[in-house]
């Protein structure tokens, strides 16, 4: 299968029961999240989805705010969100978000910038992979 950084590619991989192949290719390329990819390999887990879910259920863990688990530069964060908003205005074939259920809420493991861009554009739901395993990432 040919990997692409798109929802349609992720869905094609899921149809062939190759979700993890797509996720690791994404995280190691456009997703720029090698640490998450490495962490996924440390324990047994599975993915539910892709499913469309309301964005109001999800909480970012990355951003410039002091309360974020992973703090990043505010200028860089906002610039990336602005770029994603421009892309989202022309396509709905964005990669799915990846979330883990933690302490009674969904925490994004990948897709914080996309979530912020969706929310700023007023999008109410998008496609998500839900990570389930025997421990939290």
PyMOL commands that set and color helices and strands:
alter all, ss='L'
color gray80, all
select helices_A, chain A and resi 7-15+19-28+34-40+55-57+74-88+112-121
alter helices_A, ss='H'
color red, helices_A
select strands_A, chain A and resi 45-54+58-59+62-63+70-71+97-102+105-110+125-133
alter strands_A, ss='S'
color yellow, strands_A
deselect
rebuild
show_as cartoon
